[in-house]
């Protein structure tokens, strides 16, 4: 099922279908424009953010995180807490 991300915490009236939530396979995926930018594993309640991208996409990510009960203060905090950096060995 695909639904539009509503604005509850953001001051805008709408994201105008530029942010969608896809519910499939026990995951909620946030799609900003044409890119999956975050995924919430429902059974474990673990979240992964793939990147913060543009300022508008960051707004979408912040809204999604806050609606799901996660901390979303700013870009630096989101990148530190939710983006897994792969080490190159």
C-alpha positions, 0 to 999 in steps of 0.5 A, spaced: 500 500 500 502 506 498 500 513 502 502 520 501 506 522 507 502 527 511 505 533 514 504 533 522 510 536 525 512 540 518 509 547 518 507 546 510 500 544 509 502 538 504 508 535 501 504 535 494 505 527 493 513 528 493 513 524 499 510 517 499 510 511 504 510 504 501 508 499 506 510 492 504 513 486 507 513 488 514 517 495 512 515 502 511 519 505 506 519 513 505 520 515 498 522 522 496 521 524 489 523 517 486 528 515 491 527 510 497 531 514 503 529 511 509 526 504 511 523 502 518 523 495 519 516 494 523 517 488 527 524 490 530 522 497 530 529 499 527 530 505 522 535 506 516 536 512 513 540 512 506 542 519 506 539 526 507 540 528 500 537 535 498 533 540 504 526 538 501 528 530 502 531 532 509 524 535 511 521 529 508 525 524 512 525 528 519 517 528 518 517 520 517 522 519 523 518 524 528 511 520 526 514 514 527 517 516 534 524 517 532 528 523 534 529 528 528 533 534 530 537 536 525 541 533 519 548 532 523 544 528 528 540 524 523 546 522 519 549 520 526 544 516 529 540 513 523 545 512 517 550 506 517 557 508 514 560 502 511 568 502 513 572 500 507 578 495 509 
